[in-house]
């Protein structure tokens, strides 16, 4: 499965970054490694998220490991946030 990052576009978590753990017809399951863990991901409608298409190489390396865990999800999100802060500075 191709691992993707997504930003929440609506709801109380608007602006939060997640990893898409599982996809269904109209729903996705999201984890952030802190509040929403891999074991119990957040269920959200696909039209309420924005998939992040261009990911830095470091993130794809972290998330393509054989069995990634909550720690890797947290690390990938942190890397993405730092990258975006650097680009916007």
PETAZI-V168880 format. One record per helix or strand of 2 or more residues. SS is the DSSP state (hx for helix, st for strand). FROM is the first residue (numbers start at 0). TO is the last residue. If there is no record, write none. Layout:
BEGIN
ss = [SS & SS]
from = [FROM & FROM]
to = [TO & TO]
END
This chain:
BEGIN
ss = [st & st & st & hx & st & hx & st & hx & hx]
from = [3 & 16 & 26 & 37 & 41 & 45 & 48 & 56 & 69]
to = [7 & 22 & 30 & 39 & 44 & 47 & 51 & 62 & 87]
END
